[in-house]
Amino acid sequence: MSYSTPSQVVARQLEYFEGKHVLLAGELEDTFATELVSCAESVSIFTTNLAYANQMRRYDSLNVQFGEAYEAMPNVDMVLLYWPKAKAEAEFLLSMLMAALGQDTEIVVVGENRSGVRSIEKMFAPYGKVTKFDSARRCGFYWGQCVNEPSPFILADWFKSYPLHLGEQTLTIRSLPGVFSHGELDVGSQLLLDTLPTLKGDVFDFGCGAGVIGAAIKLRYQTVNITMADISALAVASARETLRFNQLDGNVLASDVYSEISSTFDHIVSNPPFHAGLKTHYAATETFLQHAPQFLNRQGQLTVVANSFLRYPPFIEAAFGHCDTPAKNNKFAIYHAIKTA
């Protein structure tokens, strides 16, 4: 079995987990949790990634929880935190988990040095002290314990707001740490919003992040029915909060590409994700493009924005028979196709 580099480092230190009730959280990418079962008293997982949750639910030996907020499981006395790609998300997870599990909880943190895992020493100071006990494969392995009473965790306090100006109208975007477009609008989404075709009927925003595109569409075209989906529970919670805060209606759900989508649409609009952790990964977007016609009504339209270096046109052409590029700048391109068959 091939494990991620952080998991390979954890495998060198299995004695830390002997007899413990271990909770895994953070940037989880492999099935190493199943290996911990052999030495730990119990192993559970908290993840905000639906695909990972579904993958690990196949193992009866694991207790898997998916969502935007951790609900304390009985007996957990140790957290194994895989350092996430965003420092703000690491702080968010620490606050959530320590508040739920409380004093005396042990913690192991592992992550690649380039991801900023060294920040854990300062970040954990309000809870106690962590010390590096191993360094290998350009990763750090830290152990510590919560000795101070953690502050209460209130999810609403972690939303960050920023205004999005759309002509004479303004949206307030609300997002949790680790969500795409957290704190500011990205250039690609701005180009997409500036070049959208006229929309009507049922509209699907794939990979919705904080709900920027879907909420902007609903504000501009109030009669459309907007559906938004994302693989991340943090994104789903953010998109729902963005709609609520702006008094807009829409349906937001967690879905692994089309796994939870059962209806068809007149428009699919997306700034599709292509980053996973610290690595470039866009297999999910290729699946999204290839199967898009199945989820479009006749004459339904696909409109996406992407970095120009990503070779999406061949996938769109294979699915639709054509691919137009109505707008492009030095970094991003808008791709458009219509379902004619």
C-alpha positions in Angstrom: 0.0 0.0 0.0 1.4 3.4 -1.0 0.9 6.1 1.7 1.4 9.9 1.6 4.8 11.2 2.8 3.3 12.4 6.2 1.8 9.0 6.8 5.1 7.3 6.1 6.6 9.5 8.8 3.8 8.6 11.2 4.5 4.9 10.5 7.9 5.4 12.0 6.3 6.4 15.4 3.5 3.9 16.0 4.4 3.6 19.7 2.8 7.0 20.3 -0.6 5.5 19.4 -0.5 2.3 21.3 -3.6 1.9 23.4 -5.0 5.3 22.4 -8.4 6.3 21.1 -7.1 8.3 18.1 -9.0 10.8 16.0 -7.5 11.7 12.6 -8.3 15.1 11.0 -6.9 17.6 8.5 -5.4 16.9 5.1 -6.2 13.2 4.9 -5.3 11.6 1.6 -4.8 7.8 2.1 -6.0 4.8 4.0 -3.3 4.9 6.7 -6.0 5.0 9.4 -6.6 1.3 8.8 -3.0 0.6 9.8 -3.4 2.5 13.1 -6.2 0.1 14.1 -3.5 -2.6 14.8 -1.9 -0.6 17.6 -4.5 2.0 18.7 -7.5 1.1 20.9 -9.8 2.8 18.5 -9.5 4.9 15.4 -12.0 7.6 14.2 -11.9 10.2 11.4 -13.2 13.7 11.1 -13.1 15.0 7.6 -14.7 17.9 5.7 -14.1 16.1 2.3 -17.0 14.0 1.2 -15.0 11.8 -1.2 -12.6 10.9 1.6 -15.5 10.2 4.0 -17.1 7.9 1.5 -13.9 6.1 0.8 -13.1 5.5 4.5 -16.7 4.5 5.4 -16.0 1.2 3.6 -13.9 0.1 6.6 -16.0 -1.2 9.5 -13.1 -0.7 11.9 -13.3 3.1 11.5 -15.8 5.6 12.8 -16.1 8.3 10.2 -17.7 11.7 10.7 -18.2 14.2 7.8 -19.3 17.8 8.3 -18.2 21.4 8.9 -18.1 21.0 12.7 -16.8 18.2 14.8 -19.2 16.5 17.2 -17.3 14.9 20.0 -17.1 11.1 19.9 -16.7 9.2 23.1 -13.3 8.2 24.5 -11.1 10.1 22.0 -7.9 11.0 23.9 -5.5 11.7 21.0 -5.7 13.8 17.8 -3.6 13.0 14.8 -3.7 16.2 12.8 -2.4 16.1 9.2 -1.4 19.7 8.6 -3.8 21.4 6.1 -2.7 23.5 3.1 -4.1 26.7 4.7 -2.7 28.0 8.0 -6.1 29.5 8.8 -7.7 26.1 8.4 -5.2 24.5 10.8 -6.0 27.2 13.4 -9.7 26.5 12.8 -9.4 22.8 13.3 -7.3 23.1 16.4 -9.8 25.4 18.0 -12.7 23.1 17.1 -11.0 19.9 18.2 -9.5 21.1 21.4 -12.8 22.8 22.5 -14.6 19.5 21.9 -12.1 17.2 23.5 -10.7 19.4 26.3 -7.8 19.2 28.7 -5.4 16.3 28.7 -6.0 15.5 25.1 -2.8 14.5 23.4 -2.0 15.7 19.9 0.3 14.6 17.1 0.8 16.9 14.2 2.5 15.8 11.0 3.0 17.7 7.7 5.4 18.7 5.0 7.8 21.4 5.9 6.9 23.5 2.8 3.2 23.5 4.0 4.2 25.5 7.1 3.8 22.8 9.7 6.4 24.5 11.8 3.7 27.1 12.7 2.2 24.5 15.0 4.6 25.3 17.8 3.3 28.9 18.1 -0.2 28.1 17.2 -0.6 25.5 19.9 0.7 27.8 22.6 -2.8 28.7 24.0 -3.5 25.0 24.6 -0.1 23.7 25.8 3.3 22.9 24.3 4.2 20.7 21.3 7.7 19.5 20.5 9.1 18.1 17.3 10.1 14.4 17.8 10.9 13.4 14.3 12.0 14.9 11.0 12.1 12.8 7.8 11.2 13.0 4.2 11.0 16.8 4.5 8.2 16.4 7.1 7.9 17.3 10.7 6.3 15.1 13.4 5.2 16.9 16.6 3.7 15.6 19.9 2.0 17.7 22.6 -0.8 17.8 25.1 -3.6 20.2 25.8 -3.0 21.4 29.4 -5.0 24.6 29.4 -8.8 24.9 29.3 -9.7 25.6 25.7 -11.9 28.5 24.7 -15.4 27.6 23.5 -15.7 27.0 19.8 -18.4 28.9 18.0 -18.6 28.2 14.3 -20.3 31.5 13.4 -17.2 33.4 14.8 -15.0 31.9 12.0 -16.9 33.3 9.0 -15.0 36.0 7.2 -16.9 38.6 5.2 -16.0 40.7 2.2 -18.1 42.8 -0.2 -18.5 41.9 -3.8 -19.6 44.7 -6.0 -21.7 43.8 -9.0 -22.5 47.0 -10.9 -24.9 48.9 -8.6 -25.5 45.9 -6.4 -23.3 44.5 -3.6 -23.1 41.0 -2.2 -21.5 40.1 1.1 -19.5 36.9 0.7 -19.2 34.7 3.9 -16.5 32.0 4.1 -14.9 29.7 6.5 -11.1 29.0 6.6 -9.8 26.7 3.9 -12.6 27.5 1.4 -11.7 28.8 -2.1 -12.1 32.6 -2.3 -11.8 32.9 1.5 -11.5 36.6 2.2 -11.2 37.9 -1.4 -12.5 37.3 -4.9 -10.2 35.5 -7.2 -9.4 36.8 -10.7 -10.8 33.8 -12.5 -14.2 34.1 -10.9 -14.3 37.8 -11.6 -13.7 37.1 -15.3 -16.5 34.5 -15.3 -18.9 36.9 -13.7 -18.0 39.6 -16.2 -18.6 37.4 -19.2 -21.7 35.2 -18.2 -24.3 34.6 -20.9 -27.9 35.5 -20.1 -29.1 32.9 -17.7 -32.6 31.4 -17.1 -34.2 28.3 -15.7 -32.2 25.9 -13.6 -28.6 26.7 -13.0 -25.9 24.5 -11.4 -22.7 26.0 -9.9 -20.2 23.1 -9.5 -17.4 23.5 -7.0 -19.2 26.5 -5.5 -16.6 27.3 -2.8 -18.0 30.2 -0.7 -21.0 30.6 -3.1 -19.6 33.6 -5.0 -20.8 32.6 -8.4 -24.1 31.1 -7.4 -25.0 34.0 -5.2 -24.0 36.5 -7.9 -26.1 34.7 -10.4 -29.1 34.6 -8.1 -28.7 38.3 -7.4 -28.5 39.2 -11.1 -31.1 36.8 -12.3 -33.7 36.5 -9.5 -36.0 34.1 -11.4 -33.4 31.3 -11.9 -33.3 28.3 -9.6 -29.8 28.0 -8.4 -28.2 24.8 -7.2 -24.7 24.8 -5.8 -22.5 21.8 -4.9 -19.0 21.3 -3.4 -17.1 18.3 -2.1 -16.1 20.3 1.0 -18.4 20.6 4.0 -16.7 23.9 4.8 -17.6 25.2 1.3 -21.2 24.0 1.6 -21.6 25.7 5.0 -20.0 28.9 3.5 -22.3 29.0 0.4 -25.4 28.5 2.6 -24.3 31.3 4.9 -23.6 33.6 1.9 -27.1 32.9 0.6 -28.7 33.4 4.0 -26.7 36.6 4.8 -27.8 38.1 1.5 -31.4 36.9 1.8 -31.2 34.8 -1.4 -32.8 31.5 -2.1 -30.8 28.4 -3.4 -30.1 24.8 -2.9 -26.6 23.9 -1.6 -25.4 20.3 -1.1 -22.2 18.3 -0.6 -21.5 16.2 -3.7 -18.5 14.3 -5.1 -18.8 15.8 -8.6 -22.3 14.5 -9.6 -22.6 11.9 -7.0 -25.6 13.6 -5.3 -27.0 15.3 -8.3 -30.2 13.8 -9.7 -31.7 16.6 -11.8 -30.8 18.3 -15.1 -30.1 22.0 -15.7 -30.4 24.7 -18.4 -26.9 26.0 -17.4 -23.9 24.7 -15.7 -21.5 27.4 -14.6 -18.2 26.8 -12.8 -14.8 27.9 -11.7 -13.8 24.2 -11.3 -11.2 23.2 -8.7 -7.8 21.8 -9.7 -5.8 22.1 -6.5 -5.7 19.2 -4.0 -3.4 19.9 -1.0 0.0 21.1 -2.2 -0.3 19.2 -5.5 -2.0 20.1 -8.8 -4.9 17.6 -9.3 -7.8 18.0 -11.7 -9.2 14.5 -12.3 -12.5 15.6 -10.7 -12.8 18.4 -13.1 -12.2 16.1 -16.1 -15.0 13.9 -14.8 -17.2 17.0 -14.4 -16.6 18.1 -18.0 -16.9 14.7 -19.5 -20.3 14.0 -17.9 -21.7 17.6 -18.1 -24.0 16.8 -21.1 -25.8 14.2 -19.1 -26.9 16.8 -16.6 -27.9 19.5 -19.1 -31.3 19.9 -20.8 -31.5 20.1 -24.6 -29.8 23.4 -25.6 -28.3 23.5 -22.1 -25.1 25.5 -21.8 -21.8 24.9 -20.1 -19.7 27.9 -19.1 -16.4 27.5 -17.2 -13.4 29.6 -16.3 -9.9 28.0 -16.0 -6.2 28.8 -16.0 -5.1 28.9 -19.6 -2.5 26.3 -19.1 -5.1 23.6 -18.2 -6.0 21.6 -21.2 -9.8 21.5 -20.7 -10.9 22.3 -24.3 -10.2 18.7 -25.5 -12.4 17.3 -22.8 -15.2 19.8 -23.6 -14.9 19.0 -27.3 -15.1 15.3 -26.7 -18.2 15.7 -24.6 -20.0 18.4 -26.6 -18.5 18.2 -30.1 -17.2 21.8 -29.9 -15.7 24.3 -27.4 -15.8 28.1 -27.8 -13.5 30.6 -26.0 -15.6 33.8 -25.7 -13.1 35.5 -23.4 -9.5 35.2 -22.4 -6.8 37.2 -20.6 -3.1 36.5 -19.9 -4.0 34.0 -17.2 -7.6 32.7 -17.6 -9.9 31.6 -20.3 -13.7 31.2 -20.5 -14.8 28.0 -22.2 -18.4 27.6 -23.5 -20.4 24.8 -25.1 -24.0 24.1 -25.9 -25.7 20.7 -25.8 -27.2 20.2 -29.2 -27.8 16.4 -29.4 
